[in-house]
């Protein structure tokens, strides 16, 4: 049964010849460049947030007490954990050192922020989470300290 949305065979062939080279070219975009861009992007977002927290610590404590209100943790503890993860993990991700491990606390933070703090900002949180999951699953890429250390942990063959 033929659908009215199907393209006639006479049009399909020339269109495929035009589109396929473009798709092939896009398919050759360097994964290493994506890994670097995602690492730098997420690292900068979280580093700037952590940096602003430590620059005005009293304001940060007030924000955690009145606006952020993370359940179970006191504002001081939540602020300390948050600033530590944002500064520490973002620095590790930026340089590509223990990168996959460093994504996990930040993914946890994104989940907490989405669930308890700013659920209306789900598009932004989804963007951060997508980049972090990409880094977690694909690694930091060849332009990273992890790549230099790989033979130390996995031998010459790497894994």
Z-matrix of the N, CA and C atoms (Angstrom, degrees):
N
C 1 1.437
C 2 1.519 1 108.53
N 3 1.286 2 118.23 1 130.95
C 4 1.457 3 123.64 2 -175.83
C 5 1.519 4 109.83 3 -95.31
N 6 1.316 5 115.84 4 135.80
C 7 1.461 6 121.18 5 178.58
C 8 1.516 7 109.25 6 -90.14
N 9 1.307 8 117.09 7 147.72
C 10 1.462 9 120.61 8 178.65
C 11 1.535 10 111.11 9 -70.73
N 12 1.356 11 116.62 10 -13.16
C 13 1.459 12 119.95 11 179.30
C 14 1.526 13 112.78 12 -89.53
N 15 1.313 14 118.11 13 -8.98
C 16 1.458 15 120.83 14 179.23
C 17 1.516 16 110.59 15 -68.72
N 18 1.336 17 114.66 16 142.97
C 19 1.446 18 120.57 17 179.03
C 20 1.531 19 108.49 18 -84.33
N 21 1.314 20 116.92 19 136.88
C 22 1.474 21 118.64 20 177.74
C 23 1.529 22 110.30 21 -59.86
N 24 1.332 23 116.43 22 145.62
C 25 1.459 24 122.25 23 -178.74
C 26 1.521 25 112.88 24 -55.22
N 27 1.316 26 117.20 25 -32.98
C 28 1.461 27 120.43 26 -177.94
C 29 1.537 28 111.74 27 -67.40
N 30 1.325 29 117.69 28 -28.48
C 31 1.469 30 121.00 29 178.14
C 32 1.520 31 112.23 30 -90.06
N 33 1.316 32 115.77 31 -31.14
C 34 1.461 33 121.25 32 -175.42
C 35 1.526 34 111.63 33 -61.50
N 36 1.323 35 117.78 34 -43.55
C 37 1.460 36 121.65 35 -175.58
C 38 1.535 37 112.22 36 -64.18
N 39 1.337 38 121.20 37 -51.93
C 40 1.475 39 119.76 38 179.39
C 41 1.538 40 112.15 39 -64.03
N 42 1.314 41 116.44 40 -35.47
C 43 1.457 42 119.70 41 179.53
C 44 1.522 43 110.64 42 -64.90
N 45 1.318 44 116.41 43 -41.16
C 46 1.469 45 120.58 44 178.00
C 47 1.517 46 110.49 45 -62.69
N 48 1.321 47 118.02 46 -38.25
C 49 1.463 48 121.12 47 178.82
C 50 1.517 49 111.76 48 -67.29
N 51 1.311 50 118.09 49 -27.75
C 52 1.466 51 121.27 50 177.68
C 53 1.525 52 111.99 51 -82.12
N 54 1.315 53 116.75 52 -39.80
C 55 1.460 54 121.88 53 -173.51
C 56 1.528 55 112.28 54 -81.15
N 57 1.322 56 118.06 55 -38.44
C 58 1.465 57 120.96 56 -173.60
C 59 1.533 58 113.36 57 -59.48
N 60 1.320 59 120.61 58 -42.92
C 61 1.474 60 119.19 59 177.43
C 62 1.531 61 112.62 60 -62.66
N 63 1.313 62 116.71 61 -34.10
C 64 1.464 63 120.61 62 177.78
C 65 1.525 64 109.66 63 -67.54
N 66 1.329 65 116.32 64 -44.63
C 67 1.463 66 120.34 65 178.05
C 68 1.528 67 111.27 66 -63.45
N 69 1.326 68 116.73 67 -39.24
C 70 1.468 69 120.57 68 177.53
C 71 1.531 70 110.59 69 -62.68
N 72 1.311 71 116.62 70 -42.43
C 73 1.467 72 121.22 71 178.88
C 74 1.534 73 110.80 72 -63.79
N 75 1.316 74 116.77 73 -45.57
C 76 1.465 75 120.54 74 178.13
C 77 1.525 76 111.35 75 -63.10
N 78 1.327 77 116.93 76 -34.60
C 79 1.455 78 121.82 77 179.17
C 80 1.518 79 113.08 78 -66.89
N 81 1.318 80 116.95 79 -18.46
C 82 1.463 81 120.83 80 179.41
C 83 1.531 82 112.57 81 -92.77
N 84 1.334 83 117.32 82 5.19
C 85 1.462 84 119.93 83 177.92
C 86 1.527 85 108.01 84 -59.67
N 87 1.323 86 118.11 85 131.91
C 88 1.474 87 120.80 86 -173.32
C 89 1.532 88 113.19 87 -65.68
N 90 1.317 89 115.11 88 121.95
C 91 1.464 90 121.32 89 175.85
C 92 1.528 91 110.03 90 -58.74
N 93 1.324 92 116.84 91 -36.96
C 94 1.466 93 121.56 92 -179.38
C 95 1.528 94 111.43 93 -58.65
N 96 1.320 95 116.28 94 -36.30
C 97 1.462 96 119.69 95 179.10
C 98 1.530 97 111.35 96 -69.16
N 99 1.333 98 116.61 97 -40.82
C 100 1.466 99 119.99 98 175.58
C 101 1.525 100 111.12 99 -61.52
N 102 1.323 101 116.22 100 -43.98
C 103 1.455 102 120.31 101 -179.80
C 104 1.526 103 110.63 102 -60.32
N 105 1.318 104 116.74 103 -43.23
C 106 1.460 105 120.98 104 179.39
C 107 1.528 106 111.56 105 -66.04
N 108 1.305 107 117.06 106 -44.97
C 109 1.469 108 121.43 107 179.43
C 110 1.531 109 110.65 108 -62.49
N 111 1.316 110 117.46 109 -45.76
C 112 1.465 111 120.41 110 179.87
C 113 1.524 112 111.17 111 -64.39
N 114 1.335 113 116.83 112 -40.57
C 115 1.471 114 119.69 113 178.11
C 116 1.518 115 110.63 114 -62.12
N 117 1.322 116 117.29 115 -48.90
C 118 1.465 117 120.52 116 -177.79
C 119 1.527 118 111.36 117 -66.53
N 120 1.322 119 117.13 118 -38.14
C 121 1.468 120 120.90 119 -179.19
C 122 1.524 121 111.85 120 -64.33
N 123 1.320 122 115.77 121 -52.47
C 124 1.466 123 118.36 122 -178.39
C 125 1.522 124 110.95 123 -67.90
N 126 1.324 125 116.84 124 -39.26
C 127 1.468 126 119.45 125 179.24
C 128 1.520 127 110.84 126 -60.49
N 129 1.321 128 117.43 127 -41.79
C 130 1.467 129 119.38 128 -177.96
C 131 1.528 130 111.95 129 -66.67
N 132 1.329 131 117.20 130 -40.17
C 133 1.468 132 120.43 131 179.49
C 134 1.530 133 110.58 132 -60.93
N 135 1.324 134 115.99 133 -50.17
C 136 1.465 135 119.38 134 -176.27
C 137 1.530 136 111.81 135 -73.54
N 138 1.329 137 117.79 136 -35.65
C 139 1.461 138 119.53 137 178.98
C 140 1.527 139 110.73 138 -64.59
N 141 1.330 140 116.99 139 -44.87
C 142 1.470 141 119.83 140 179.47
C 143 1.524 142 111.44 141 -62.24
N 144 1.320 143 117.23 142 -37.71
C 145 1.455 144 120.82 143 177.93
C 146 1.533 145 110.79 144 -65.27
N 147 1.324 146 116.51 145 -46.75
C 148 1.467 147 120.56 146 178.70
C 149 1.519 148 111.95 147 -63.92
N 150 1.319 149 115.75 148 -39.73
C 151 1.461 150 120.48 149 179.34
C 152 1.529 151 111.25 150 -63.18
N 153 1.322 152 116.74 151 -43.20
C 154 1.470 153 119.47 152 178.61
C 155 1.528 154 111.14 153 -65.27
N 156 1.319 155 116.70 154 -32.31
C 157 1.466 156 119.65 155 177.96
C 158 1.524 157 111.29 156 -63.81
N 159 1.330 158 117.35 157 -46.50
C 160 1.466 159 118.74 158 -176.33
C 161 1.526 160 112.35 159 -76.66
N 162 1.330 161 117.69 160 -21.00
C 163 1.469 162 119.98 161 178.70
C 164 1.524 163 112.19 162 -68.97
N 165 1.317 164 117.17 163 -34.01
C 166 1.465 165 119.49 164 176.75
C 167 1.529 166 107.79 165 -133.89
N 168 1.306 167 114.37 166 77.64
C 169 1.457 168 122.20 167 -173.03
C 170 1.524 169 113.12 168 -60.43
N 171 1.321 170 117.80 169 -41.83
C 172 1.468 171 120.38 170 -179.43
C 173 1.532 172 111.24 171 -62.69
N 174 1.324 173 116.07 172 -40.79
C 175 1.465 174 119.86 173 176.63
C 176 1.526 175 110.29 174 -63.95
N 177 1.328 176 116.01 175 -39.39
C 178 1.468 177 120.71 176 178.47
C 179 1.519 178 110.74 177 -60.87
N 180 1.328 179 116.88 178 -45.01
C 181 1.477 180 120.48 179 179.09
C 182 1.527 181 109.90 180 -61.65
N 183 1.319 182 117.01 181 -42.48
C 184 1.470 183 120.42 182 177.94
C 185 1.527 184 111.29 183 -62.84
N 186 1.324 185 117.17 184 -40.37
C 187 1.471 186 119.93 185 177.74
C 188 1.527 187 111.04 186 -62.03
N 189 1.328 188 116.15 187 -43.20
C 190 1.471 189 119.06 188 179.32
C 191 1.526 190 111.27 189 -68.58
N 192 1.318 191 117.18 190 -28.87
C 193 1.463 192 120.37 191 179.49
C 194 1.522 193 112.06 192 -77.65
N 195 1.331 194 117.04 193 -37.53
C 196 1.461 195 120.13 194 -170.41
C 197 1.523 196 115.65 195 -108.53
N 198 1.323 197 117.85 196 -33.24
C 199 1.462 198 119.19 197 -175.25
C 200 1.527 199 112.49 198 -110.31
N 201 1.317 200 118.26 199 -48.89
C 202 1.457 201 121.16 200 -175.11
C 203 1.520 202 112.10 201 -73.69
N 204 1.310 203 117.66 202 -43.92
C 205 1.471 204 124.18 203 175.26
C 206 1.527 205 114.47 204 41.28
N 207 1.293 206 115.83 205 62.43
C 208 1.457 207 120.79 206 176.50
C 209 1.528 208 108.04 207 -70.47
N 210 1.335 209 118.06 208 128.41
C 211 1.468 210 119.26 209 -177.65
C 212 1.526 211 111.77 210 -66.69
N 213 1.315 212 115.75 211 152.94
C 214 1.463 213 126.71 212 174.49
C 215 1.534 214 113.15 213 77.84
N 216 1.334 215 118.41 214 -41.57
C 217 1.462 216 120.95 215 -175.68
C 218 1.525 217 111.56 216 -91.44
N 219 1.325 218 115.96 217 145.00
C 220 1.464 219 119.79 218 173.17
C 221 1.527 220 108.11 219 -69.00
N 222 1.330 221 118.12 220 156.73
C 223 1.467 222 120.39 221 178.74
C 224 1.529 223 112.65 222 -56.53
N 225 1.321 224 117.26 223 -38.08
C 226 1.470 225 120.43 224 -179.44
C 227 1.525 226 111.31 225 -65.79
N 228 1.323 227 116.42 226 -45.07
C 229 1.466 228 120.67 227 179.91
C 230 1.532 229 110.63 228 -66.61
N 231 1.320 230 116.53 229 -45.91
C 232 1.467 231 120.43 230 -179.99
C 233 1.528 232 110.94 231 -61.23
N 234 1.316 233 117.32 232 -42.38
C 235 1.465 234 121.16 233 179.31
C 236 1.520 235 111.22 234 -65.23
N 237 1.314 236 116.52 235 -41.18
C 238 1.468 237 120.86 236 179.80
C 239 1.523 238 111.14 237 -64.90
N 240 1.323 239 116.28 238 -47.04
C 241 1.467 240 120.27 239 178.55
C 242 1.524 241 110.08 240 -61.34
N 243 1.314 242 116.06 241 -45.26
C 244 1.452 243 121.34 242 -178.37
C 245 1.533 244 111.70 243 -60.43
N 246 1.314 245 116.59 244 -51.38
C 247 1.474 246 120.26 245 -179.30
C 248 1.527 247 111.12 246 -63.12
N 249 1.318 248 116.64 247 -40.11
C 250 1.465 249 120.64 248 -179.92
C 251 1.523 250 111.24 249 -62.94
N 252 1.330 251 116.79 250 -48.40
C 253 1.463 252 120.28 251 179.24
C 254 1.525 253 111.35 252 -64.75
N 255 1.332 254 116.33 253 -43.80
C 256 1.460 255 119.10 254 -177.73
C 257 1.530 256 111.40 255 -62.44
N 258 1.310 257 117.17 256 -45.28
C 259 1.467 258 119.78 257 -179.06
C 260 1.529 259 111.72 258 -74.98
N 261 1.322 260 116.75 259 -47.31
C 262 1.465 261 120.35 260 -176.17
C 263 1.512 262 113.35 261 -68.56
N 264 1.320 263 116.78 262 -52.43
C 265 1.469 264 119.96 263 -176.23
C 266 1.527 265 111.84 264 -68.73
N 267 1.323 266 116.90 265 -36.84
C 268 1.466 267 118.35 266 178.92
C 269 1.525 268 110.96 267 -66.15
N 270 1.321 269 117.53 268 -36.38
C 271 1.467 270 120.43 269 177.01
C 272 1.527 271 110.85 270 -65.14
N 273 1.329 272 116.68 271 -43.61
C 274 1.461 273 120.61 272 177.39
C 275 1.531 274 110.97 273 -61.23
N 276 1.318 275 116.75 274 -44.41
C 277 1.465 276 120.88 275 -179.80
C 278 1.525 277 110.48 276 -64.88
N 279 1.318 278 117.59 277 -42.02
C 280 1.466 279 121.39 278 -179.84
C 281 1.526 280 110.58 279 -56.51
N 282 1.323 281 116.76 280 -47.93
C 283 1.460 282 120.70 281 -178.11
C 284 1.527 283 113.15 282 -83.73
N 285 1.317 284 116.84 283 -10.72
C 286 1.454 285 119.78 284 -179.62
C 287 1.516 286 112.15 285 73.71
N 288 1.314 287 116.52 286 42.06
C 289 1.457 288 122.28 287 179.98
C 290 1.529 289 108.65 288 -116.50
N 291 1.324 290 117.11 289 122.86
C 292 1.469 291 122.15 290 -174.54
C 293 1.535 292 109.69 291 49.51
N 294 1.307 293 114.04 292 42.26
C 295 1.462 294 122.15 293 -169.18
C 296 1.518 295 113.22 294 -60.57
N 297 1.320 296 117.02 295 -49.50
C 298 1.461 297 119.21 296 -176.73
C 299 1.523 298 110.92 297 -63.08
N 300 1.307 299 116.33 298 -40.66
C 301 1.466 300 120.68 299 177.44
C 302 1.536 301 110.57 300 -63.16
N 303 1.315 302 117.19 301 -39.83
C 304 1.464 303 121.89 302 -177.57
C 305 1.529 304 113.10 303 -68.94
N 306 1.323 305 117.60 304 -20.45
C 307 1.467 306 118.88 305 178.30
C 308 1.524 307 112.23 306 -72.92
N 309 1.328 308 117.06 307 -27.06
C 310 1.468 309 120.49 308 -172.55
C 311 1.531 310 113.52 309 -63.91
N 312 1.350 311 120.07 310 -48.88
C 313 1.467 312 118.27 311 177.49
C 314 1.532 313 112.69 312 -62.29
N 315 1.334 314 116.24 313 -35.60
C 316 1.467 315 118.35 314 179.92
C 317 1.525 316 111.23 315 -70.07
N 318 1.318 317 117.49 316 -36.71
C 319 1.469 318 119.53 317 173.68
C 320 1.527 319 110.55 318 -62.60
N 321 1.336 320 116.51 319 -39.74
C 322 1.466 321 120.14 320 175.29
C 323 1.520 322 111.69 321 -61.56
N 324 1.325 323 115.98 322 -41.55
C 325 1.472 324 119.37 323 178.28
C 326 1.523 325 111.08 324 -63.43
N 327 1.326 326 116.66 325 -42.97
C 328 1.467 327 119.90 326 178.46
C 329 1.526 328 109.64 327 -58.90
N 330 1.315 329 117.20 328 -42.33
C 331 1.470 330 120.60 329 179.66
C 332 1.530 331 110.95 330 -63.40
N 333 1.325 332 117.16 331 -41.75
C 334 1.471 333 120.93 332 179.19
C 335 1.527 334 110.24 333 -66.32
N 336 1.331 335 116.54 334 -45.87
C 337 1.470 336 120.46 335 179.94
C 338 1.523 337 110.14 336 -60.02
N 339 1.336 338 115.88 337 -45.06
C 340 1.459 339 120.24 338 -179.61
C 341 1.520 340 111.75 339 -64.11
N 342 1.319 341 116.69 340 -42.27
C 343 1.459 342 121.10 341 -174.17
C 344 1.526 343 112.90 342 -76.70
N 345 1.335 344 116.96 343 -44.12
C 346 1.464 345 119.84 344 -169.43
C 347 1.528 346 115.41 345 -111.45
N 348 1.308 347 118.47 346 -20.91
C 349 1.460 348 118.90 347 -170.47
C 350 1.527 349 112.47 348 -108.43
N 351 1.319 350 117.25 349 -63.33
C 352 1.466 351 121.11 350 -176.87
C 353 1.529 352 111.27 351 -129.78
N 354 1.327 353 118.27 352 69.76
C 355 1.471 354 119.36 353 -179.02
C 356 1.531 355 112.95 354 -63.16
N 357 1.308 356 117.43 355 -23.23
C 358 1.472 357 120.34 356 -179.87
C 359 1.536 358 112.15 357 -71.94
N 360 1.325 359 118.14 358 -14.74
C 361 1.465 360 121.90 359 179.92
C 362 1.531 361 111.85 360 -95.30
N 363 1.311 362 116.49 361 34.90
C 364 1.450 363 121.33 362 -173.90
C 365 1.531 364 113.49 363 -61.50
N 366 1.325 365 118.34 364 -30.36
C 367 1.471 366 120.03 365 -179.29
C 368 1.535 367 109.88 366 -65.73
N 369 1.313 368 116.72 367 -45.08
C 370 1.461 369 121.30 368 178.10
C 371 1.536 370 110.83 369 -64.10
N 372 1.318 371 115.79 370 -43.83
C 373 1.465 372 120.20 371 -179.83
C 374 1.531 373 111.22 372 -65.12
N 375 1.311 374 116.36 373 -38.95
C 376 1.464 375 120.35 374 177.84
C 377 1.527 376 110.78 375 -64.05
N 378 1.320 377 116.85 376 -37.57
C 379 1.468 378 121.07 377 177.20
C 380 1.523 379 110.53 378 -63.12
N 381 1.335 380 117.14 379 -47.78
C 382 1.471 381 120.39 380 177.93
C 383 1.517 382 110.64 381 -60.30
N 384 1.331 383 115.80 382 -46.53
C 385 1.461 384 120.26 383 -177.84
C 386 1.527 385 110.87 384 -62.96
N 387 1.321 386 117.59 385 -40.79
C 388 1.467 387 120.81 386 -179.79
C 389 1.526 388 110.96 387 -61.58
N 390 1.328 389 116.74 388 -44.41
C 391 1.465 390 119.36 389 178.91
C 392 1.524 391 111.14 390 -66.30
N 393 1.318 392 116.86 391 -41.08
C 394 1.467 393 119.75 392 178.78
C 395 1.527 394 111.81 393 -65.03
N 396 1.324 395 117.00 394 -40.93
C 397 1.469 396 120.28 395 178.09
C 398 1.533 397 109.87 396 -66.12
N 399 1.309 398 117.35 397 -38.15
C 400 1.467 399 120.54 398 176.41
C 401 1.528 400 110.24 399 -59.92
N 402 1.330 401 116.79 400 -47.24
C 403 1.463 402 121.18 401 178.71
C 404 1.536 403 110.25 402 -63.32
N 405 1.308 404 116.53 403 -42.98
C 406 1.468 405 121.11 404 179.36
C 407 1.528 406 111.12 405 -59.74
N 408 1.319 407 116.85 406 -44.50
C 409 1.461 408 120.31 407 -174.07
C 410 1.524 409 113.95 408 -85.60
N 411 1.321 410 118.01 409 -29.35
C 412 1.463 411 121.10 410 -177.35
C 413 1.525 412 113.23 411 -104.58
N 414 1.323 413 116.89 412 -11.83
C 415 1.454 414 120.50 413 179.18
C 416 1.518 415 112.27 414 86.43
N 417 1.331 416 116.00 415 177.14
C 418 1.458 417 121.19 416 -174.62
C 419 1.523 418 114.04 417 -79.63
N 420 1.316 419 117.04 418 -15.39
C 421 1.453 420 120.25 419 -179.31
C 422 1.517 421 112.45 420 93.55
N 423 1.344 422 115.71 421 176.19
C 424 1.459 423 120.15 422 -175.43
C 425 1.525 424 114.25 423 -72.20
N 426 1.317 425 117.54 424 -19.10
C 427 1.463 426 120.94 425 179.74
C 428 1.529 427 107.60 426 -96.53
N 429 1.335 428 114.84 427 72.77
C 430 1.459 429 120.56 428 -175.58
C 431 1.522 430 110.22 429 -158.33
N 432 1.317 431 115.33 430 157.12
C 433 1.458 432 120.20 431 174.66
C 434 1.528 433 109.62 432 -68.61
N 435 1.319 434 117.01 433 -34.58
C 436 1.471 435 120.24 434 177.35
C 437 1.530 436 110.58 435 -54.15
N 438 1.325 437 117.45 436 -40.94
C 439 1.467 438 120.81 437 -179.35
C 440 1.526 439 110.31 438 -63.75
N 441 1.336 440 116.34 439 -38.66
C 442 1.467 441 120.13 440 178.42
C 443 1.526 442 111.51 441 -67.44
N 444 1.335 443 116.69 442 -33.81
C 445 1.462 444 121.33 443 -177.57
C 446 1.530 445 113.47 444 -85.74
N 447 1.306 446 117.42 445 -12.75
C 448 1.463 447 121.76 446 -175.21
C 449 1.533 448 112.98 447 -52.72
N 450 1.340 449 119.59 448 -46.99
C 451 1.468 450 118.85 449 179.29
C 452 1.532 451 112.79 450 -61.95
N 453 1.308 452 116.92 451 -30.14
C 454 1.461 453 121.10 452 179.03
C 455 1.525 454 110.94 453 -63.83
N 456 1.319 455 117.34 454 -39.60
C 457 1.460 456 121.86 455 -176.44
C 458 1.526 457 113.53 456 -91.39
N 459 1.335 458 117.36 457 -32.26
C 460 1.459 459 120.82 458 -172.77
C 461 1.531 460 113.92 459 -117.96
N 462 1.306 461 117.77 460 3.81
C 463 1.459 462 120.33 461 -178.24
C 464 1.516 463 110.85 462 81.85
N 465 1.300 464 116.75 463 -175.04
C 466 1.461 465 121.89 464 -175.68
C 467 1.531 466 112.38 465 -64.56
N 468 1.327 467 117.80 466 -35.49
C 469 1.469 468 120.48 467 -175.82
C 470 1.511 469 111.33 468 -69.39
N 471 1.332 470 117.42 469 -28.98
C 472 1.461 471 119.76 470 -174.01
C 473 1.518 472 110.35 471 69.50
N 474 1.301 473 115.63 472 173.56
C 475 1.466 474 120.10 473 177.60
C 476 1.478 475 110.05 474 -141.77
